[in-house]
C-alpha cells in the first residue's frame, strides 16, 4: 500500500495489504493508523478478557471474547474495518476465519493518548450506527469507565461494580482485576 493520502478513499483490501506488523482501522473509507499500546493498556485488556472468558465458561455461554488484533467488519461494505481492544460476539453466525462480520454485542476500548478522540467520538458514532449493544470506553489515566448501553450512558470509576447490560447478573470491578 502506498502512503496514506488525506483525500483518498481506502478499502479493506488496503488494510489487508499493509506490511506485516502495521495496523490501521478503516472508517467510512478513511484510514487511521494504530499506535502500539502501552503496558497498562495491555494489562487491562488481558485481565478483562480473562474475567469475561471465565464468566462465559462458568455459565455455559455461547458468546466468544476476542482481544485485538481481531478484525471486525461492522457493515457489509469494504469501507469499514476496526480492531476493538475487546470484542464479545454472541451470534456465531457473524464469525468466520477472518473475524467478525457485523456488530459485536459488546465492545471495549482502552484509551491511549494517540487514540482517545478516535475512540470517544468517531467510534462511538460508528458502533451505535452498527448496532453494537454495549460499548465501554476505559480511561486508565482518569480511572473511569464510560458505559454506553445504547441509548443510555453512565460513567463509573475503577472502584465501582460496573454492570454488564448484556448479562444483567455480571459486573466488573476493574480495581479488583488490576
C-alpha positions as CSV (number, residue, x, y, z in Angstrom):
1,X,0.0,0.0,0.0
2,X,1.3,3.5,-0.8
3,X,1.5,6.2,1.8
4,X,-1.8,7.4,3.4
5,X,-3.3,10.2,1.4
6,X,-5.6,12.6,3.2
7,X,-8.4,12.7,0.5
8,X,-8.1,9.1,-0.7
9,X,-10.8,6.6,-0.1
10,X,-9.4,3.3,1.1
11,X,-10.9,-0.2,1.3
12,X,-10.5,-3.4,3.3
13,X,-8.1,-4.5,0.6
14,X,-5.8,-1.7,1.6
15,X,-5.9,-2.8,5.2
16,X,-5.0,-6.4,4.2
17,X,-2.1,-5.1,2.1
18,X,-0.4,-3.3,5.0
19,X,3.1,-4.6,5.7
20,X,3.4,-7.1,8.5
21,X,3.3,-5.5,11.9
22,X,1.4,-2.4,10.7
23,X,-2.1,-2.0,11.9
24,X,-4.8,0.5,10.9
25,X,-8.6,0.9,11.1
26,X,-10.9,2.0,8.3
27,X,-13.9,4.2,9.0
28,X,-16.0,5.4,6.0
29,X,-13.1,4.8,3.7
30,X,-10.6,6.8,5.8
31,X,-7.5,5.1,7.1
32,X,-6.4,5.6,10.7
33,X,-3.0,4.2,11.8
34,X,-2.9,2.4,15.1
35,X,-0.1,3.1,17.6
36,X,1.4,0.2,19.7
37,X,-0.4,0.0,23.1
38,X,1.5,0.6,26.4
39,X,1.8,-1.9,29.3
40,X,-1.2,-0.7,31.3
41,X,-3.4,-0.8,28.2
42,X,-2.4,-4.4,27.6
43,X,-2.8,-5.4,31.3
44,X,-6.4,-4.0,31.4
45,X,-7.2,-5.9,28.2
46,X,-5.7,-9.2,29.3
47,X,-7.4,-9.1,32.7
48,X,-10.8,-8.2,31.2
49,X,-10.6,-10.9,28.6
50,X,-9.8,-13.4,31.3
51,X,-12.7,-12.2,33.5
52,X,-15.2,-12.2,30.6
53,X,-14.0,-15.6,29.4
54,X,-14.3,-17.1,32.9
55,X,-17.8,-15.7,33.1
56,X,-18.8,-17.2,29.7
57,X,-17.3,-20.6,30.6
58,X,-18.9,-20.7,34.0
59,X,-22.4,-20.0,32.5
60,X,-22.1,-22.3,29.5
61,X,-22.3,-19.3,27.4
62,X,-22.4,-19.3,23.6
63,X,-20.6,-15.9,23.4
64,X,-16.9,-15.6,22.5
65,X,-14.5,-13.0,23.6
66,X,-11.6,-11.8,21.4
67,X,-8.8,-9.3,22.2
68,X,-7.2,-7.1,19.5
69,X,-6.0,-7.7,16.9
70,X,-9.3,-9.1,15.8
71,X,-11.0,-7.9,12.6
72,X,-14.5,-6.5,12.8
73,X,-16.3,-5.6,9.6
74,X,-19.3,-3.8,11.1
75,X,-21.3,-3.3,7.8
76,X,-21.5,-5.3,4.6
77,X,-19.2,-3.0,2.8
78,X,-15.5,-2.6,2.2
79,X,-15.1,0.9,3.8
80,X,-15.3,0.0,7.5
81,X,-12.9,-2.2,9.4
82,X,-12.0,-1.9,13.1
83,X,-9.9,-3.8,15.6
84,X,-11.6,-3.1,19.0
85,X,-9.4,-3.8,22.1
86,X,-12.0,-6.4,23.1
87,X,-15.0,-7.8,21.1
88,X,-17.7,-10.1,22.6
89,X,-19.8,-11.8,19.9
90,X,-22.8,-13.9,20.9
91,X,-24.0,-14.8,17.4
92,X,-21.7,-17.4,16.0
93,X,-23.1,-16.7,12.5
94,X,-21.2,-13.5,12.5
95,X,-17.8,-15.2,12.8
96,X,-15.6,-16.5,10.0
97,X,-11.9,-17.3,9.6
98,X,-11.1,-13.6,9.2
99,X,-13.0,-12.2,12.2
100,X,-16.5,-10.8,12.7
101,X,-18.9,-9.7,10.0
102,X,-21.4,-7.5,11.8
103,X,-21.8,-5.8,15.1
104,X,-20.4,-7.5,18.2
105,X,-22.7,-7.5,21.2
106,X,-20.1,-5.7,23.4
107,X,-17.0,-3.7,22.5
108,X,-14.4,-2.4,24.9
109,X,-11.8,0.2,24.0
110,X,-9.0,1.3,26.3
111,X,-8.0,4.9,25.7
112,X,-4.4,6.0,24.9
113,X,-3.2,9.5,24.2
114,X,-2.9,8.8,20.5
115,X,-6.5,7.3,20.1
116,X,-8.8,8.9,22.7
117,X,-10.6,11.3,20.3
118,X,-11.0,8.4,17.8
119,X,-12.4,6.1,20.4
120,X,-14.6,8.6,22.2
121,X,-16.2,10.3,19.2
122,X,-15.7,8.6,15.9
123,X,-16.0,5.0,17.1
124,X,-18.9,5.8,19.4
125,X,-21.0,7.0,16.4
126,X,-19.8,4.1,14.3
127,X,-20.7,1.5,16.9
128,X,-24.0,3.0,17.7
129,X,-24.9,3.1,13.9
130,X,-23.8,-0.6,13.5
131,X,-26.0,-1.9,16.3
132,X,-23.4,-2.7,19.0
133,X,-25.4,-3.3,22.2
134,X,-22.8,-2.1,24.7
135,X,-19.7,0.0,24.3
136,X,-17.2,0.6,27.2
137,X,-14.6,3.3,27.0
138,X,-11.9,2.8,29.7
139,X,-9.6,5.7,30.7
140,X,-6.6,4.4,32.6
141,X,-5.4,7.9,33.2
142,X,-8.8,9.1,34.8
143,X,-9.6,5.6,36.2
144,X,-13.1,5.8,34.7
145,X,-15.2,3.6,32.5
146,X,-17.9,5.2,30.3
147,X,-20.6,2.7,29.5
148,X,-22.9,3.1,26.6
149,X,-25.8,0.7,26.7
150,X,-27.5,2.3,23.8
151,X,-29.4,4.6,24.2
152,X,-28.2,5.0,27.9
153,X,-24.8,6.1,29.2
154,X,-23.2,6.1,32.6
155,X,-19.7,6.8,34.0
156,X,-18.1,4.6,36.7
157,X,-14.8,4.6,38.5
158,X,-12.4,1.6,38.7
159,X,-13.7,1.1,42.3
160,X,-17.4,0.7,41.2
161,X,-19.1,-2.6,40.3
162,X,-19.8,-1.9,36.7
163,X,-22.9,-3.7,35.4
164,X,-22.8,-5.5,32.1
165,X,-26.1,-4.9,30.4
166,X,-25.8,-7.9,28.0
167,X,-25.6,-10.1,31.1
168,X,-27.5,-8.5,34.0
169,X,-26.1,-10.9,36.6
170,X,-22.4,-10.0,35.7
171,X,-20.5,-6.9,36.8
172,X,-16.8,-6.0,36.7
173,X,-14.8,-4.0,39.3
174,X,-11.6,-3.0,37.5
175,X,-9.7,-2.3,40.7
176,X,-10.1,-6.0,41.6
177,X,-8.5,-7.0,38.3
178,X,-5.5,-4.7,38.3
